[in-house]
Amino acid sequence: MVLLGTIVNGLAIVIGAYIGMKLQRIPENMKETVMKAIGLAVIVLGISMALEGQQFLLVIFSLALGGILGERMNLEGRLNELGSMMERKMKKSSGNIAEGFVAATLLFVVGAMAIIGALDSGLRGDHSVLFTKSVLDGFSSIIFAATMGVGVMFSSVPVVLYQGSIALGAAYVVTFVPDELLQAMISEITAVGGVMILAIGLNILGITPVRVANLLPAIPIALLFVWILSLLT
């Protein structure tokens, strides 16, 4: 089943968020310490991912152009509007649904494990990477939901749609993309995603506000650059 790993990942987020909402009486100082610890870990993860790229100039150009497109499309604002719309419809007075939805969606979607795991599911029927990601996302969603509320639970929807689309499409990619080119693409989008993960960690720590969602177009741009370079070499 191609979507098994993706479905498990989505369920892990929902279950973790449910548990987290039941633990909202966690002392504020404990929540703050745990969130900062997660923020630091996310920064380390982002750095390690960013260093996997082979063409750092490509990463810079992808992020710059992606940022321009993202700002023009106002992706961050649209994600916030979506979260706010759910907040109004559910008429919840506690928790910031928009904040939790956006933060959790970006953390769970932007990353090497989401991409590589979905590719493994689609190309080889191997769900081990996504199963591992499910455990990490499940524990993270507990803390996020305890701090940010029910919006974290809704982040499972874009996670399933994103990873599911990659998994379903991956079966067709192998027929027209050489393995060497595919590996180069994964390497560079991992590096681009790592920089965005680093920015998420900075946001969690409150060091500096970064509109990470507006950088998301950098991922397809990086794929395009890698493809163009492959044609020139």
KEMARZA-352492 format. One record per residue: x negated, y, z negated of N, C-alpha, C, O, CB in turn. Coordinates in steps of 0.02 Angstrom, whole numbers, plus 32768, in hexadecimal, padded with zeros to 4 digits. Glycine has a CB too. Layout:
<pts>
XYZXYZXYZXYZXYZ ...
</pts>
This chain:
<pts>
7FD67FC480008000800080007FD4803E80007FB0804B7FD0803080007FC2 7FD7806580367FAA809E803F7FB280D280087F8280F17FF37FB680BD8083 7FF080DD7FF17FFE81137FC17FFC80FE7F78800E81257F4C804181317FD0 7FE580C17F6B7FE680A97F257FBC80D67EF87FD580EA7EC37FCB80627F22 7F7E80E67F0B7F54810F7EE17F7181547ED67F6D816F7E9E7F0F81157EFF 7F8F81717F0A7FAD81B37F057FE981B37ED67FF181E07EAD7FC381CC7F49 801381807EDB804E817B7EB0803981737E67805681937E3B807A813F7EC4 800781497E5A7FEE81407E167FD381837DFB7FDF81937DC07FB7810A7E14 7FB081A87E257F9581E87E107FCD82197DFC7FC8823B7DC97F6A82067E48 8001821C7E25803A82477E16805C82347DD5806D825F7DAD806C82467E4F 806681F37DCB808681DB7D8D805C81EA7D50807681FB7D1B809481907D91 801A81E57D577FED81F37D1F7FF3823C7D097FF3824B7CCE7FA481E47D32 7FFA82697D3A800282B07D2A804482BC7D07804782E17CD57FFD82DB7D69 8079829E7D2080BC82A77D0280BC828D7CBA80D482AE7C8D80F282837D2C 80A182517CB080A082337C6D8075825B7C3E808782687C05808781EA7C70 803A82707C56800E82987C2D802D82DA7C1A802782F07BE07FCC82A47C51 804F82FB7C4A8070833A7C3C80A983317C0980B2835B7BDE808B835A7C7D 80CD82FA7C0F810482ED7BE080E982E57B99810583007B69812B82AE7BF4 80B282C07B93809382B77B51807A82FA7B37808283097AFC805982857B55 805C83217B63804283627B4E807883917B35806E83B47B04801F83827B88 80B283907B5680E983BB7B40810483A77AFB811D83D17AD6812383BA7B72 80FD83687AEB811283507AA980E083627A7380EE835D7A37811D83047AAA 80A483767A88806F83877A58806283D27A55802A83E77A47802F83627A6A 809683FA7A63808C84427A66808084617A218070849D7A1D80C884627A86 8088843A79ED807A845479AB8031844D7997801F8457795D80A684317978 8008843B79C67FC1843879BA7FAA847E79A57FBD84AF79C57F99841F79F8 7F81848379707F6984C5795B7F4984EC79947F2684CF79BD7F3784BE7921 7F54852D79967F3B855779CC7EEE855479D27ED385547A097F52859F79C2 7ECC855379987E838552799B7E6B851079B97E37850F79DB7E66855B7955 7E9084DA79AE7E7D849A79CB7E88849B7A167E5E84827A3D7EA5846079AB 7EC284B77A2C7ED084BD7A737E9A84E67A967E8284D57ACB7F1584DC7A7F 7E88851E7A767E56854A7A947E1385287A9C7DF2852E7ACF7E4F85897A69 7DFF85037A687DBF84E07A6B7DC084AB7AA17D8F84A47AC67DAF84C17A27 7DF684847AA47DFB844F7AD67DFC846B7B1C7DDB84517B497E3984237AC9 7E2284A27B267E2684C07B687DE284DB7B7F7DCF84D57BB97E5A84F87B68 7DBD84F97B4F7D7B85137B617D4C84D97B717D2184DF7B9D7D5F853E7B27 7D5384A27B4D7D2A84677B5B7D38844D7BA17D0B843B7BC77D3684307B27 7D79844B7BB37D8C84357BF67D7184667C2A7D5884527C5F7DD9842F7BFC 7D7684A67C1A7D5C84D97C487D1284D07C557CFB84D57C8E7D68851E7C2C 7CEB84C27C217CA384B67C297C9684787C527C6A84777C7D7C8284B07BE4 7CBD84437C457CB584057C6C7CC684107CB57CA583F57CE17CE083CD7C4E 7CFA84387CC27D0F84467D067CD7846D7D2A7CCB84617D657D51846E7D07 7CB7849C7D077C8084C17D257C4684937D387C2A84987D6F7C6884F87CF4 7C3584657D0B7BFF84357D1A7C12840A7D567BE883FD7D827BF184097CDB 7C5183F37D587C6883CB7D907C6383F37DD17C4D83D97E047CB083B37D85 7C7984327DCF7C76845C7E0A7C2F84667E247C2384637E607C95849F7DFC 7C0084717DF57BBA84797E097B9F843A7E2A7B7E843D7E5D7B8F848C7DCC 7BAE84017E0B7B9483C27E267BB183B47E6C7B8E839A7E987BA583887DF7 7BF083C77E767C0F83BD7EB87BF183EE7EEB7BE383DB7F247C5B83C77EB4 7BE8842C7ED67BCE84607F037B89844D7F1E7B77845F7F567BCB84A37EE1 7B62842A7EF57B1E84187F087B1B83DD7F397AE583CB7F527AF584077ECB 7B5583BF7F487B5683867F767B55839B7FBF7B4983727FEB7B93835C7F68 7B6183DB7FCC7B6183F380117B1B83F4802E7AEA83FE800B7B8084388014 7B1783E9806F7AD783E880937ACA842A80B77A90843A80C77AD583AF80C5 7AFE845180C37AF9849080E77B1784C780BC7B5384D580C17B1C848D812E 7AEE84E680907B09851680617B23855580837B548573806C7AD58529802E 7B03856980BB7B1C85A380E07B62859680FB7B8C85C280FE7AED85B58119 7B6E8557810F7BB0854481277BE3854C80EF7C1C856280FB7BAF84FB8141 7BCF853980B27BFC854080787C0D8589806C7C46859B80607BDC85218039 7BD985B4806F7BE485FC80647C13861980987C42863D80867BA186218065 7C06860B80D87C308625810D7C78860B81077CA8863081127C1386148151 7C7F85CB80F67CC285AE80EE7CE885D180B77D2385E180BF7CBC856380E1 7CC785DC807E7CE885FD80467CFA864680567D2F865E80447CBC85FA8008 7CCB866880797CD886AE808B7D1486B480BA7D4186DC80AE7C9986CD80AB 7D12868D80F07D4A8690811F7D8A867581017DC1868F810D7D388668815E 7D84864180D87DBF862580B77DDE865880877E1B865C80827DAD85E68091 7DB3867E80657DCB86B180387DF186E8805C7E24870080457D9286CE8011 7DD786FB80977DF8872F80BF7E3E871680D57E6F873B80CF7DCD874180FD 7E4186D980EF7E8186BE81057EB186B580CA7EEC86C480CF7E77867B8129 7E96869C80927EC0869080587EDE86D1803C7F1786D280277E99866E8022 7EB68706803C7ECF874680257F04876180557F36877D803F7E958779801E 7EF8875980967F2A877080C77F6B874A80BF7FA1876880C57F0F8768810E 7F67870980B17FA486E080A97FBF86E480627FF786CE80557F95869780BB 7F97870080337FAB87067FED7FC086C37FD07FF686BC7FB37FE587397FE7 7F9686917FD97FA6864D7FC07FB0864C7F757FDD862A7F5C7F70861C7FD5 7F8586707F517F8B86717F077FCF868D7EF37FF086727EC77F52869B7EE8 7FE286C47F14802386E27F04805C86B47F14808D86B17EEE802B87237F29 805786907F4C808D86637F5F809486287F2D80CB86137F1C808286487FA5 805B860F7F16805E85D97EE4807C85F37EA380A485D07E84801785BD7ED7 806A862F7E908087864D7E5480D286587E5C80F8864E7E2D8064868E7E43 80E6866E7E98812D86797EA5815386377EA0818B86357E86813786987EEA 813586017EBA815585BF7EB6815E85AA7E6E819485927E5B812C858B7EDC 812A85B37E46812F85A27DFF816285CE7DDB818885B57DB180EC85A97DDD 8164860E7DEB8194863C7DCC81DB862A7DDF820986307DB6818486847DE0 81E586147E1D822786007E34824085C47E0C827A85C27DF8822785F07E7F 821385937E01822685597DD98235856E7D91826285527D7181EF85247DDA 820F859E7D79821985B67D34825E85D67D2D828085CB7CFC81E285E87D21 827185FD7D5E82B3861E7D5B82EB85EB7D61831D85F17D3E82BA86527D93 82E385BA7D8D831785887D968321855D7D598359854A7D478308855D7DD2 82EA854C7D3882EE85217CFD830085487CBE8312852C7C8B82AD84FC7CF3 82F9858B7CC3830C85B77C8B82E885A27C4B8306859F7C15835785B67C80 82A885957C52828085827C18826485C17BF8824985EC7C1A824785527C2C 826A85C67BB7825086007B94820B85F47B7781E986247B63827F86147B5C 81F685B67B7481B585A67B568186858C7B8C819985667BB781BC85737B1D 814785A27B878115858B7BB7811685B47BF7814B85CC7C0B811F85437BC7 80DE85BA7C1580D885DF7C5380D485AC7C8B809F85917C9A809A860D7C53 810E859F7CAB8111856C7CDF80E4857D7D1A80C185527D34815985627CF6 80E685BC7D2F80BE85D07D69807485C57D5C805185AA7D8680CB86197D79 805C85DA7D22801585D27D11800185897D0E7FCD85767D2A800685F47CCE 802A85607CEE801A85197CE8801C84F67D2B7FF284CB7D39804A84F87CB9 804D85087D55805484E87D96801884F87DC37FFB84CC7DE2809584FF7DB8 800585387DC57FCE854D7DF07F8C85307DD87F6685147E007FCA85997DF3 7F7E85377D977F3E85207D7C7F3584D57D857F0184BD7D9B7F3985327D31 7F6A84AF7D737F6584667D787F62844F7DC17F3C84217DD27FA184457D55 7F89846F7DED7F88845C7E337F4384647E517F2A84387E737FBB84857E5B 7F24849D7E447EE284AA7E607EAE84797E447E8384617E697ECC84F17E51 7EB2846B7E037E82843E7DE47E8983F77DFF7E5783D57E0C7E89843E7D98 7EC783E07E087ED3839B7E1C7ECC83917E687EBC83597E7E7F1883857E07 7ED683C57E8F7ED583BF7ED87E9083CC7EF57E7883A77F207F0883ED7EF7 7E7084027EDE7E2F84177EFA7DF783EF7EDA7DE483FD7EA17E2384637EF1 7DDC83BF7EFD7DA683987EE17D93835E7F0D7DB983487F387DB9837F7E9C 7D5783457F037D3D830E7F2B7D6582CE7F217D7182A97F517CF383027F1B 7D7A82C17EE37D9D82837ED57DDF827F7EFA7DF3824A7F127DA8827B7E8A 7E0282B77EFF7E4282B87F227E3882A77F6C7E5E827F7F887E6482FD7F1C 7E0582C47F8A7DF982BA7FD27DDD82757FDF7DF7824F80097DC982EF7FEC 7DA782647FBC7D8682237FC87DB481EA7FB37DB881B77FD67D43821F7FA1 7DD781F27F7B7E0581BE7F647E3C81B17F967E4D81777FA47E2281D17F22 7E5A81E77FB07E8F81DF7FE17E7581C080227E97819780417EB082237FF1 7E3881D480367E1A81B580717E0E816B80677E1B814380947DD981D98083 7DF68159802C7DEA8112801D7E2B80EB801F7E2E80B380397DC9810A7FD8 7E60810980057EA180E780067EB980DC804D7ED380A7805E7ED581107FDF 7EB0811080777EC9810B80BB7E9E80E180E97EB780BB81127ED1814E80D8 7E5C80E780E27E2E80C5810F7E20807D80FB7E1B805181267DED80EC8113 7E19807180BA7E02802F80A37E33800D80737E287FD4805F7DC080358081 7E6A803080617E99801380327E7C800C7FEC7E947FE47FC47EB07FD0804A 7E4780337FDD7E2580317F9C7E3E806D7F737E3280A77F847DD780337FA5 7E60805E7F3C7E7E80937F137E5780A17ED37E6F80C57EA77EC580807F00 7E1B80857ECD7DF6808B7E8E7DE580D47E7D7DE880E77E437DB680627E91 7DD480FC7EAF7DC381427EA17E0081677E877DFC818D7E577DA881657EE1 7E39815D7EA77E76817F7E917E8E81657E4E7EAC818B7E277EAD81777EC5 7E8281267E3F7E94810C7DFD7E6A812F7DC77E8381417D927E8A80C07DFA 7E2981387DD67DFE815B7DA77E1481A47D9F7E1681BE7D677DB481597DBF 7E2581C47DD77E3E82097DD57E7F820D7DAC7E8B823E7D897E4982237E1C 7EA881D97DB17EE781D87D8C7EDB81DC7D417EFE81FF7D1D7F0F81997D9C 7EA981B77D2A7E9981B87CE27E8281FE7CCD7E9882187C9A7E6281847CD2 7E55821C7CF57E3D825F7CE57E7582927CE77E7B82BC7CBA7E0682727D16 7E9E82907D1B7ED582C07D227F0982B67CEA7F2682E77CD27EF782B97D66 7F1582787CD77F45826B7CA27F31828A7C617F5982AB7C3F7F4E82207C99 7EF282817C4E7EDA829F7C0F7ED882EB7C147EE8830E7BE47E9482857BFD 7EC483057C4D7EC2834D7C567F08836C7C527F1183A17C357EA2835F7C99 7F3983497C6F7F7D83647C6F7F9B83667C297FC6838F7C1B7FA9833A7C9D 7F84833A7BFD7F9B833C7BB87F88837F7B987FB183A17B7A7F7E83027B8E 7F4983917BA07F3183D07B837F51840C7BA67F66843C7B867EE583D47B88 7F5484097BE87F7184417C0E7FBA844B7BFB7FCF84847BF07F6A84347C5A 7FE084157BF78027841B7BE7803284337B9F806184597B92804B83D87BF2 8007841D7B72800D84337B2D8000847D7B278018849E7AF97FDD840C7B00 7FD884977B557FC684DE7B537FF185087B81800485407B6F7F7D84E67B66 800084EE7BBD802285177BF0806A85037BFF808D85267C237FFC85147C2F 808184CB7BE480C784B97BEB80D6848B7C2680AA846A7C4280EE84F67BF3 811784897C37813284587C66811A84637CAE812084357CD7817E84597C65 8100849E7CBE80E884AA7D0280B484787D1880AE84697D5480CC84EF7D07 808D845E7CE98059842D7CF9807883EE7D17805B83D07D448031841A7CB9 80B383DB7D0080D4839F7D1A80E483A67D6480DE83767D8A811483917CF2 80F983E27D78810B83EE7DBE80CF83EC7DED80D783E67E29812F84307DC5 809383F27DD1805783EF7DFB804F83AA7E1B802983A27E4A801984007DD3 807283787E01806E83357E1E808983337E65807583097E8E809483027DF3 80B883617E7580D683627EB880A383747EEE809A834E7F1D811183947EBA 808083AE7EE9804D83BD7F1C8014838A7F1C7FF7837E7F51803184027F12 8004836D7EE37FD083397EE07FE482FD7F0B7FBC82E57F337FC383237E98 802182E67F03803982AC7F29803E82BD7F74802A82957F9E807E82957F0F 805882F97F84805D830D7FCA801983147FEB800F82FD80238084834F7FCF 7FEA83337FC77FA7833F7FE27F8182FE7FEC7F6A82EF80247F7F836D7FB3 7F7B82D77FB77F5682987FBC7F7982667FE97F588240800D7F4B827A7F76 7FBB82657FE67FE1823780107FD78246805A7FD182198083802A82397FFF 7FD68287806B7FCB829B80B17F86828580C97F7F826D81017FD382E680B9 7F53828F809F7F10827A80B27F0C822E80BB7EEF821680EB7EDC8292807C 7F2A820A808C7F2881C1808F7F4A81A680CD7F31817980EF7F4881A28051 7F8481C380DD7FA981AC81187F8681BF81597F86819981897FF081C98118 7F6681FA81597F43821081957F0081EF819E7EE681EB81D67F3B82598194 7EE281D881677E9F81BC816A7E9B817E81967E67817181B57E8681AA8124 7ED1815881987ED1811B81C07EC7812A820A7EAF810082307F1280F581B6 7ED98167821E7ED2817A82657E91819E82737E79819F82AB7F0D81A6827A 7E7381BB823E7E3581E182467DFC81B582607DD681CA828B7E2182018205 7DF8817982457DC0814D82567DBE813C82A07D89812982B97DC4810E822D 7DF6814282C27DF8812F83097DD7816383367DC48152836E7E408126831E 7DD081A2831F7DB281D4834B7D7B81FE832A7D5F822A834B7DE782018364 7D6C81F282EA7D36821882C87CFE81E782B77D0981B782917D51823C8287 7CC281F182D27C8A81C582C17C7B81C782767C8781FA82557C4B81DA82E9 7C608190825C7C54818B82157C2481C181FC7C2D81DD81C77C3981468203 7BF081CE82237BBE8200820F7BDE824582087BCF826981D97B8482028242 7C09825782377C2C829882347C5B829981F97C6182CD81D87C5282A58276 7C7E826281ED7CAD825F81B57C89826A81737CA2828E81477CD2821C81B4 7C4F824A816A7C298252812D7C10829981247C0F82B380EC7BEE8221812C 7BFC82B9815C7BE682FF81597C1F832C81447C15835B811D7BCA8315819C 7C5B831F815E7C958347814B7CA5834081017CB3837280E07CD183318175 7CA3830380E87CB282F780A27C7E831B80767C90833780437CB282AB8093 7C3F8319808B7C09833980647C158384805E7C0E839F80277BC5832C8085 7C2683A480947C2E83ED80937C6E840380717C6E8436804E7C2C840980DA 7CA583DF807A7CE383F380587CDD83E4800D7CFF84057FE57D2083CF8076 7CB483B47FFB7CA683A87FB57C8283E37F967C9283F97F5F7C7D83677FAB 7C5183FE7FBB7C2C84397FA37C5984767F9D7C56849B7F6C7BF284487FD1 7C8484817FD07CB284B97FCE7CE384B17F957CF184E07F707CD984BF8011 7CFE84757F8D7D2B84677F557D0984707F127D2984857EE27D4884227F5B 7CC8845F7F0F7CA384677ED07C9F84AF7EBA7CA584BE7E7E7C5E844B7ED7 7C9484DC7EEA7C9285237ED87CD6853A7EBD7CD985627E8E7C7E854E7F16 7D0C85217EDB7D4F85337EC47D5D85167E7F7D7D85357E557D84851C7EF6 7D4584D97E747D4C84BA7E317D2784E37DFD7D3F84ED7DC67D3384717E32 7CEB84FB7E107CC485277DE47CEC85657DD37CED857B7D997C81853A7E04 7D0D85827E047D3685BE7DF97D7185AF7DCA7D8385D97DA17D5085DA7E3B 7D8D85747DD07DC485607DA37DAB855D7D5C7DCD85727D2D7DE2851C7DB9 7D6E85417D537D51853E7D107D4785837CF27D53858E7CB77D0F851A7D11 7D3185B37D1C7D2985F87D047D6C86167CF07D71863B7CBF7D0886247D3C 7DA186057D167DE3861E7D057DFB86017CC37E1986247C9A7E15860D7D3C 7DEE85C07CB97E0485A07C7B7DE285C07C3E7E0185C97C0A7DF585557C7D 7DA285D17C467D7D85F07C107D8C863B7C097D79865A7BD87D3285E77C1A 7DAF86567C397DC0869D7C377D8586CA7C437D8587047C2E7DDF86AD7BF5 7D5286B07C647D1586D87C707D22870E7CA57D1187487C9B7CDB86AB7C86 7D4186FA7CDC7D5187297D117D8B870D7D3A7D8A86D27D4A7D1487397D3E 7DBC87357D4B7DF5871B7D727DE187117DBB7DC8873F7DDC7E30874B7D6E 7DEC86D57DD47DDF86C57E1A7E1F86A97E397E3C867A7E1E7DA386917E21 7E3486C67E717E7086AE7E937E5D86717EBD7E5386767EFA7E9186E67EBF 7E5786397E9C7E3C85FC7EBC7E6885E57EF67E4E85CD7F287E3485C47E89 7EA985EB7EEE7ED685D37F237EC885F67F657ED285D97F9B7F1F85DD7F0F 7EB286347F627EA386597F9F7E6486417FC27E5486577FF97E9D86A37F90 7E4086147FA27E0485F77FC07E1285B47FE37DE6859980047DCE85ED7F8B 7E4E85997FDB7E5F85587FF67E54855180427E41851B80587EA585477FE6 7E608585806A7E52857D80B27E09856D80C27DFA855980FA7E6685BC80D6 7DDD857680917D968566809D7D8C851C80AC7D5C850A80CF7D6D857A8060 7DB784F180947DAF84A9809F7DB8849780E97D8C847881067DE184828075 7DF184A981097DF5849A81527DC184C0817B7DAB84A781AF7E3B84AA816C 7DAE84FC81657D7A852181897D3884FC81877D1484F881B97D728568816C 7D2784DF814C7CEA84B781467CEC847B81757CBA846B81957CE084A080FD 7D26845B817A7D2C842281A87D20843981F07CFF841682177D72840381A2 7D3B847382027D32848D82457CE9849D82537CD0848D82897D5D84CC824F 7CC684BB82237C8084CB822C7C56848C82367C2B848A82617C6584F281EF 7C638459820E7C3E841A82147C4883FC82597C1983E382797C5383E881DD 7C8683FE82707C9583E282B37C70840882E97C5483EA83177CE183E482C1 7C71844C82E47C4E847583167C03846783167BE58461834B7C5B84C08309 7BE5846282D97B9E845382D47B8D841082F37B58840783117B888455828C 7BBA83DF82EB7BAF839D83077BAE839F83547B8C837783747BE4836C82EF 7BD383CD83707BD483D483B97B9583F683D37B8183EC840D7C1183FC83CF 7B76841F83A87B3B844583BD7AFA841F83B27AC5843483CA7B3984868399 7AFD83E8838E7AC083C2837E7ABF837F83A37A8F8359839C7ABA83B68333 
</pts>
